[in-house]
Amino acid sequence: MVGCMLESRIGIAAGAHFVASKKNILDADLDGFMVCQECEGISGGFDIEGGTMTLSDKPGIGVDVNM
């Protein structure tokens, strides 16, 4: 099980990539970013649709930081 508290989109993307890389992780609770305002200039990493998280296919963890 991988969980989170109030990580930013960057931390959630890193956690999601970790979960995707390990077949023995059976559950993930990576919704902490939904309860706080996201930082302008940080995007990508993943998309969520209907409760399903899809990881970006961009290099690294797929997060764009433009600050």
N, C-alpha and C positions, 0 to 999 in steps of 0.2 A: 504494500500500500504506500503510495506517495501522496502527501497532502501539502497544503499551503496555508498561510495566514493572509497577509495582505501584500503579497509580492506584486511587483509591476508586471507588465506584459513581457519584459525581458526575463524575469525570473520564472514566470509561468511557461514561457516558450522553452527555457532550458529544462525545466522539470518534465515537460511533455516529451521532449526529445529523449530524456533519460528513460522515461516510462516506455517509450516506443522501442528503445534499444535492448530492453531486457525482457525476455519471455516469461520470467518467473514473477514479474510484478503483475498482479491480477486486478488491482483496483487503483484508481487515481481520483483525488478530489482537488482539482486545480481551478476552482472558480473564484478564488479570493479577489482577483482583479475586478470582478463584476460589481463589488460593493464600494469601490472607491473611484474617484475621477481619474481617468487615464491622462497621462502627461501628453501635452501637445508635442508633436515632433517624434513620437515613438509609435511605430506601426509595424504591422506584419508579424511574422513568426507563426501565426496560426489563424484559422477562421473557426467560428463556432456556428453551427446551423442545426437546429432541432436537438440540441444537447450533445451533438457529436463534434469533437475537435478534430480538425484536419490540419496537419502540419504543413508549413511552407516548404517548397522545394528549392528555395534560394540557398546560397552557400551559408555555412555555419548554422546558426539557429533561425536564420531567416528574418531577423528583426532589423528594421531600418530606424536609425537614430539620426534625426536632422534637427539639432538644437543650436 
